[in-house]
Amino acid sequence: MIKGPLFPPPASASSLSRLLTVSTSTMANATSLSTPLGTAACEKHAKDIQFIEEMTKNANTVQEAILAEILPRNAETEYLHRYQLNGATDRETFKSKIPVITYEDIQLEIQRIANGDRSLILSSQPISEFFTSSGTSDGERKFMPTTQEELDRCQLLHNLVTPFMNLYVPGLEQGKGPYFLFVKSGTKTPGGLLARPALTSYSNSDQFKNRPYDPYNVYASPIEAILCTDSFQSMYIQMLCGLCQQKEVLRVGAMFASGLLRAIRFLQLNWQQLAHDISTGTLNPKITDAWMNKTWILKLLLGFMSCLVRTGSNQYGSSHPLI
């Protein structure tokens, strides 16, 4: 079983972007929203779905093209020199000379990078940070070197999810959603590189913070609530923001199913305090994060409380549980 990162690294964002451009350019004159899976919500979604269809139907050709790009880019790395590819970029030569490996096989090289060695060891691109595993397999976290380019690829692939979801759950462009995203504190290696989970890295990236407006991904809570490393405070504020904007919230999500289970359990345990905050326009004293106590949240609470007073509603009163 393959336990860790393998060489070559994943296809670059530029590779996938070019493939997407080539794929969609063939559809330039097409105006139909029809796709092999159903009717898309818009032309962009139709193109994205068609892109995935073409990539999966022609996976063999696509993989050969991506490998032929990766190998020349990384030809001067220590790792490829070790196996003497001699400039070959075809799949058969690659398969015959580059072995299938485990994490332990390149752990020394990873440690060198972590310690500050900036030579071309595994990649020709500078290593920007390390993604870390959860450590559930053998009790130790694994460090997976990554590049800045990888974040662009993550964003590109993430944007391909919504077109498929909207085929089966229409109306996702309406309203807001609490998505219950969380980050963890990162550490630094002896060489000064950040080491943190992939989701934490992406959530702290410019790609996520400065993403353009997308009606299909309107969050009910501010990004600062997501980026708070205190899990209780982060969950509390995300939950509170969702409840205060109940009329606009049309969906709930999480990166993993376990995240939704955590949110439900959190609501069961903390609904009384949440109801108190909403009905009084105050904030739980356990929320001590500097940003969380700022005016935005208090305005949201006071605005929702005044709405309850005007309508005479007591649905969040102490006598009514939230679930």
KOLVEXMAR-628602 format. One line per field, with one value per residue (C-alpha): residue number from 1; residue in one letter; chain; x negated, y negated, z negated. Coordinates in nm, 4 decimals. Layout:
BEGIN
num: [NUM	...] .
residuo: [a	...] .
cadena: [A	...] .
c1: [X	...] .
c2: [Y	...] .
c3: [Z	...] .
END
This chain:
BEGIN
num: [1	2	3	4	5	6	7	8	9	10	11	12	13	14	15	16	17	18	19	20	21	22	23	24	25	26	27	28	29	30	31	32	33	34	35	36	37	38	39	40	41	42	43	44	45	46	47	48	49	50	51	52	53	54	55	56	57	58	59	60	61	62	63	64	65	66	67	68	69	70	71	72	73	74	75	76	77	78	79	80	81	82	83	84	85	86	87	88	89	90	91	92	93	94	95	96	97	98	99	100	101	102	103	104	105	106	107	108	109	110	111	112	113	114	115	116	117	118	119	120	121	122	123	124	125	126	127	128	129	130	131	132	133	134	135	136	137	138	139	140	141	142	143	144	145	146	147	148	149	150	151	152	153	154	155	156	157	158	159	160	161	162	163	164	165	166	167	168	169	170	171	172	173	174	175	176	177	178	179	180	181	182	183	184	185	186	187	188	189	190	191	192	193	194	195	196	197	198	199	200	201	202	203	204	205	206	207	208	209	210	211	212	213	214	215	216	217	218	219	220	221	222	223	224	225	226	227	228	229	230	231	232	233	234	235	236	237	238	239	240	241	242	243	244	245	246	247	248	249	250	251	252	253	254	255	256	257	258	259	260	261	262	263	264	265	266	267	268	269	270	271	272	273	274	275	276	277	278	279	280	281	282	283	284	285	286	287	288	289	290	291	292	293	294	295	296	297	298	299	300	301	302	303	304	305	306	307	308	309	310	311	312	313	314	315	316	317	318	319	320	321	322	323] .
residuo: [m	i	k	g	p	l	f	p	p	p	a	s	a	s	s	l	s	r	l	l	t	v	s	t	s	t	m	a	n	a	t	s	l	s	t	p	l	g	t	a	a	c	e	k	h	a	k	d	i	q	f	i	e	e	m	t	k	n	a	n	t	v	q	e	a	i	l	a	e	i	l	p	r	n	a	e	t	e	y	l	h	r	y	q	l	n	g	a	t	d	r	e	t	f	k	s	k	i	p	v	i	t	y	e	d	i	q	l	e	i	q	r	i	a	n	g	d	r	s	l	i	l	s	s	q	p	i	s	e	f	f	t	s	s	g	t	s	d	g	e	r	k	f	m	p	t	t	q	e	e	l	d	r	c	q	l	l	h	n	l	v	t	p	f	m	n	l	y	v	p	g	l	e	q	g	k	g	p	y	f	l	f	v	k	s	g	t	k	t	p	g	g	l	l	a	r	p	a	l	t	s	y	s	n	s	d	q	f	k	n	r	p	y	d	p	y	n	v	y	a	s	p	i	e	a	i	l	c	t	d	s	f	q	s	m	y	i	q	m	l	c	g	l	c	q	q	k	e	v	l	r	v	g	a	m	f	a	s	g	l	l	r	a	i	r	f	l	q	l	n	w	q	q	l	a	h	d	i	s	t	g	t	l	n	p	k	i	t	d	a	w	m	n	k	t	w	i	l	k	l	l	l	g	f	m	s	c	l	v	r	t	g	s	n	q	y	g	s	s	h	p	l	i] .
cadena: [A	A	A	A	A	A	A	A	A	A	A	A	A	A	A	A	A	A	A	A	A	A	A	A	A	A	A	A	A	A	A	A	A	A	A	A	A	A	A	A	A	A	A	A	A	A	A	A	A	A	A	A	A	A	A	A	A	A	A	A	A	A	A	A	A	A	A	A	A	A	A	A	A	A	A	A	A	A	A	A	A	A	A	A	A	A	A	A	A	A	A	A	A	A	A	A	A	A	A	A	A	A	A	A	A	A	A	A	A	A	A	A	A	A	A	A	A	A	A	A	A	A	A	A	A	A	A	A	A	A	A	A	A	A	A	A	A	A	A	A	A	A	A	A	A	A	A	A	A	A	A	A	A	A	A	A	A	A	A	A	A	A	A	A	A	A	A	A	A	A	A	A	A	A	A	A	A	A	A	A	A	A	A	A	A	A	A	A	A	A	A	A	A	A	A	A	A	A	A	A	A	A	A	A	A	A	A	A	A	A	A	A	A	A	A	A	A	A	A	A	A	A	A	A	A	A	A	A	A	A	A	A	A	A	A	A	A	A	A	A	A	A	A	A	A	A	A	A	A	A	A	A	A	A	A	A	A	A	A	A	A	A	A	A	A	A	A	A	A	A	A	A	A	A	A	A	A	A	A	A	A	A	A	A	A	A	A	A	A	A	A	A	A	A	A	A	A	A	A	A	A	A	A	A	A	A	A	A	A	A	A	A	A	A	A	A	A	A	A	A	A	A	A] .
c1: [0.0000	-0.1235	-0.1489	-0.2821	-0.3417	-0.4829	-0.6924	-0.5849	-0.3826	-0.0227	0.0489	-0.0071	0.2714	0.1349	0.1643	0.5249	0.6060	0.4663	0.6604	0.9737	0.9081	0.8550	1.1620	1.3950	1.2637	1.4136	1.7499	1.7183	2.0141	2.2304	2.5104	2.6921	2.6940	2.7432	2.4774	2.4442	2.5634	2.8509	2.9244	2.6691	2.7672	2.5595	2.3134	2.0108	2.1452	2.2111	1.8492	1.7139	1.9193	1.8106	1.4489	1.4764	1.6462	1.3656	1.0916	1.2365	1.3220	0.9730	0.7893	0.5107	0.4211	0.4523	0.2269	-0.0401	-0.0333	-0.0633	-0.3483	-0.5281	-0.5092	-0.6089	-0.9222	-1.1064	-1.0161	-1.1755	-1.4579	-1.7285	-1.5996	-1.8066	-1.5273	-1.5025	-1.8798	-1.8965	-1.7018	-1.8742	-1.5761	-1.8166	-1.5507	-1.2873	-0.9287	-0.7264	-0.5188	-0.6816	-1.0291	-0.8935	-0.7186	-1.0240	-1.2710	-1.0766	-0.9667	-0.6447	-0.7429	-0.6176	-0.6543	-0.9471	-1.1421	-1.1728	-1.1510	-1.5185	-1.4717	-1.1641	-1.3613	-1.6350	-1.3777	-1.2239	-1.5670	-1.6203	-1.7889	-1.6665	-1.8377	-1.6310	-1.5586	-1.2073	-1.0761	-1.2111	-0.9579	-1.0364	-0.8721	-0.6416	-0.5211	-0.4256	-0.0810	-0.0486	0.1530	0.3699	0.1314	0.4072	0.2345	-0.0716	-0.0573	-0.2901	-0.2079	-0.3467	-0.4929	-0.4017	-0.5980	-0.3894	-0.4340	-0.2456	-0.1229	0.0607	0.2986	0.4024	0.4751	0.6817	0.8914	0.9441	1.0606	1.2775	1.4617	1.5602	1.7717	2.0666	2.1740	2.2296	2.4075	2.6416	2.7510	2.9143	2.9829	3.1040	3.1190	2.7759	2.7153	2.9780	2.9313	2.6393	2.4960	2.3013	2.0271	1.8581	1.4995	1.2195	0.8448	0.5721	0.2603	-0.0419	-0.4013	-0.7318	-1.0027	-1.3661	-1.4142	-1.1321	-0.8624	-0.5045	-0.3605	0.0197	0.3186	0.4110	0.7493	0.5835	0.3363	0.6052	0.8283	0.5360	0.4364	0.4977	0.6895	0.9502	0.9408	0.9580	1.1816	1.4300	1.7952	1.9719	2.3484	2.3101	2.0716	2.1985	2.0941	2.3172	2.0181	1.7194	1.3880	1.2385	1.4706	1.3361	0.9746	1.0025	0.7888	0.9928	1.2414	1.5092	1.5060	1.4980	1.7941	1.9882	1.9596	2.0326	2.3412	2.4505	2.4171	2.6192	2.8994	2.9128	2.9505	3.2038	3.4225	3.1273	2.9791	3.0950	2.8244	2.5680	2.2377	1.9008	1.5841	1.6399	1.9525	1.7978	1.8051	2.1835	2.2097	1.9900	2.2130	2.5309	2.3795	2.2517	2.6022	2.7462	2.4983	2.5025	2.8494	2.9461	2.6451	2.6931	3.0600	2.9619	2.7132	2.9695	3.2511	3.0399	2.7997	2.4999	2.2112	2.1058	1.8196	1.6310	1.5758	1.2472	1.0824	0.9965	1.1786	1.4855	1.5782	1.5757	1.8743	1.9826	2.1112	2.2720	2.4533	2.5744	2.7078	2.8735	3.0269	3.1770	3.2980	3.4764	3.6432	3.7730	3.9080	4.0885	4.2502	4.3247	4.1500	4.0185	3.8921	3.5457	3.6699	3.5415	3.8510	3.8034	3.5148	3.3497	3.3737] .
c2: [0.0000	-0.3493	-0.5380	-0.8768	-1.1310	-0.9934	-1.1471	-1.2921	-1.5616	-1.6347	-1.8132	-2.1844	-2.4391	-2.5688	-2.2205	-2.1833	-2.5390	-2.4800	-2.1572	-2.3413	-2.6161	-2.3645	-2.1691	-2.4659	-2.6304	-2.3447	-2.4486	-2.8168	-2.8120	-2.5950	-2.7678	-2.4589	-2.3877	-2.0190	-1.7848	-1.4050	-1.4162	-1.6609	-2.0293	-2.2650	-2.5815	-2.8096	-2.8026	-2.8033	-2.4989	-2.3235	-2.3835	-2.2620	-1.9429	-1.8856	-1.9372	-1.6626	-1.4350	-1.4816	-1.4426	-1.1155	-0.9717	-1.0483	-0.9821	-0.7834	-1.0655	-1.3297	-1.1408	-1.0921	-1.4638	-1.5685	-1.3244	-1.4535	-1.8031	-1.7089	-1.5120	-1.7850	-2.0423	-1.8254	-1.6741	-1.8403	-1.7167	-1.4776	-1.2246	-1.1873	-1.1936	-0.8973	-0.6805	-0.8045	-0.8881	-1.0670	-1.3083	-1.0442	-1.1667	-0.8656	-0.6601	-0.3246	-0.4474	-0.6184	-0.3009	-0.0856	-0.3103	-0.4917	-0.2562	-0.2643	-0.3905	-0.4508	-0.7622	-0.6080	-0.5724	-0.9499	-1.0488	-1.1474	-1.3792	-1.5320	-1.5842	-1.7637	-2.0024	-2.0552	-2.1363	-2.4118	-2.2448	-2.4483	-2.2484	-2.0706	-1.7530	-1.6398	-1.9321	-2.2043	-2.4446	-2.5966	-2.4110	-2.6682	-2.4646	-2.1175	-1.9646	-1.7400	-1.4217	-1.3561	-1.0902	-0.8326	-0.5597	-0.5038	-0.7730	-1.0154	-1.3000	-1.2780	-1.5876	-1.6314	-1.9030	-2.1301	-2.4380	-2.7634	-2.6366	-2.3542	-2.6012	-2.7267	-2.3686	-2.3128	-2.6183	-2.5105	-2.1636	-2.3016	-2.5197	-2.2094	-2.0716	-2.3120	-2.2434	-1.8775	-1.9512	-2.1922	-1.9224	-1.7328	-2.0097	-2.3171	-2.6619	-2.6591	-3.0128	-3.1461	-3.2451	-3.1711	-2.8718	-2.7984	-2.5693	-2.4912	-2.5123	-2.5001	-2.5507	-2.4243	-2.5928	-2.5243	-2.4680	-2.5616	-2.3201	-2.3793	-2.5323	-2.7821	-2.6274	-2.6097	-2.2643	-2.2420	-2.0481	-2.1109	-2.2637	-2.5041	-2.6052	-2.6676	-2.8595	-3.0930	-3.1401	-3.4439	-3.2144	-3.1629	-3.5019	-3.7012	-3.4691	-3.6499	-3.6648	-3.3400	-3.3168	-2.9423	-2.9851	-3.2692	-3.2014	-3.3012	-3.3822	-3.6102	-3.4560	-3.5562	-3.3076	-3.0302	-3.1310	-3.1326	-2.8441	-2.8020	-2.5331	-2.6288	-2.9986	-2.9251	-2.6869	-2.9174	-3.2217	-3.0257	-2.8764	-3.2126	-3.3862	-3.1120	-3.1362	-3.5151	-3.4975	-3.2143	-3.3599	-3.3727	-3.0338	-2.7757	-2.5119	-2.3797	-2.2193	-2.0973	-1.9671	-1.6268	-1.4523	-1.4459	-1.8260	-1.8254	-1.5762	-1.8011	-2.0996	-1.9121	-1.7976	-2.1486	-2.2868	-2.0298	-2.1314	-2.5095	-2.6075	-2.7818	-3.0156	-3.0805	-3.1639	-3.3947	-3.5826	-3.6253	-3.7377	-3.9835	-4.1119	-4.0116	-3.7793	-3.4717	-3.5741	-3.2629	-3.4366	-3.6109	-3.6185	-3.9808	-3.9859	-3.7962	-4.0753	-4.3372	-4.5483	-4.3331	-4.0463	-4.2715	-4.4627	-4.1342	-4.0278	-4.3620	-4.3760	-4.0303	-4.1052	-4.4210	-4.2164	-3.9742	-4.2646	-4.4155	-4.0863	-3.9837	-3.6521	-3.4442	-3.1537	-3.1880	-3.2445	-3.0328	-2.8140	-2.6977	-2.4725	-2.5348	-2.1702] .
c3: [0.0000	0.0809	-0.2467	-0.1530	0.1223	0.4435	0.7141	0.9524	0.7767	0.8805	1.2032	1.1786	1.1801	1.5107	1.6613	1.5553	1.6564	2.0038	2.0357	1.9275	2.1821	2.4625	2.3592	2.3330	2.6494	2.8456	2.7041	2.7881	3.0218	2.7996	2.6089	2.4823	2.1101	2.1785	2.0425	2.0372	1.6755	1.7108	1.7616	1.6071	1.4227	1.6450	1.9322	1.7007	1.5163	1.8477	1.9525	1.6183	1.6370	1.9961	1.8880	1.6241	1.8765	2.1277	1.8688	1.7393	2.0806	2.2087	1.8821	2.0521	2.2912	2.0219	1.7798	2.0457	2.1296	1.7658	1.7004	2.0099	1.8590	1.5039	1.5914	1.7896	1.5246	1.2569	1.4603	1.2481	0.9142	0.7073	0.7065	1.0846	1.1258	0.8907	1.1359	1.4530	1.6708	1.9052	2.0277	2.1055	2.0587	2.1759	1.9379	2.0057	1.9195	1.6098	1.4929	1.5559	1.3724	1.0986	0.8198	0.6223	0.2807	-0.0711	-0.2796	-0.4636	-0.1374	-0.1014	-0.4654	-0.4776	-0.1788	-0.3420	-0.6619	-0.4703	-0.3240	-0.6686	-0.8075	-0.5521	-0.2525	0.0483	0.3210	0.5862	0.3956	0.4886	0.6907	0.9155	0.7616	0.4210	0.1343	-0.0282	-0.3269	-0.4454	-0.4611	-0.7638	-0.8025	-1.1070	-1.2381	-1.2807	-1.0786	-1.2962	-1.5628	-1.3856	-1.1525	-0.8027	-0.6364	-0.2702	-0.0878	0.1313	0.3499	0.3917	0.7260	0.5503	0.3837	0.7257	0.8261	0.5109	0.5870	0.9480	0.8450	0.5631	0.8143	1.0125	0.7265	0.7387	1.1011	1.0134	0.6873	0.8609	1.1052	0.8215	0.5665	0.7600	0.6053	0.4420	0.5686	0.3281	-0.0345	-0.2635	-0.4405	-0.7581	-0.6301	-0.9628	-0.8448	-1.0998	-1.1105	-1.3393	-1.4677	-1.2516	-1.3530	-1.1934	-1.0897	-1.1904	-0.8447	-0.8986	-0.6788	-0.8015	-0.8702	-0.8948	-0.7604	-0.3966	-0.4858	-0.7307	-0.4615	-0.2020	-0.4463	-0.5275	-0.1635	0.0544	0.2895	0.0178	-0.1537	0.1707	0.3712	0.5980	0.5039	0.5840	0.5205	0.4750	0.1806	-0.0387	-0.3972	-0.6862	-0.9080	-0.8480	-0.7523	-1.0878	-1.2595	-1.0374	-1.0947	-1.4747	-1.5989	-1.9178	-1.8093	-2.0656	-1.9780	-1.6056	-1.6255	-1.8563	-1.6314	-1.3128	-1.4789	-1.6189	-1.2824	-1.1142	-1.3720	-1.3533	-0.9753	-0.9839	-0.7079	-0.4697	-0.5585	-0.3056	-0.3439	-0.5887	-0.5029	-0.6266	-0.4686	-0.6305	-0.7571	-1.1030	-1.0994	-1.0722	-1.3558	-1.5693	-1.4863	-1.5834	-1.9106	-1.9805	-1.9290	-2.1680	-2.4372	-2.3892	-2.2625	-2.5858	-2.5801	-2.2082	-2.2693	-2.5537	-2.3355	-2.0582	-2.2861	-2.4870	-2.2228	-2.4321	-2.3620	-2.5564	-2.7923	-2.6788	-2.3450	-2.4180	-2.0754	-1.9956	-1.6619	-1.7842	-2.0257	-1.7537	-1.6538	-1.3564	-1.5697	-1.8289	-1.5535	-1.4102	-1.7502	-1.8242	-1.4787	-1.5137	-1.8689	-1.7515	-1.4777	-1.7420	-1.9483	-1.6481	-1.5535	-1.9106	-1.8502	-2.1385	-1.9292	-2.0805	-2.4338	-2.7182	-2.7138	-2.3560	-2.2608	-1.9257	-1.8148] .
END
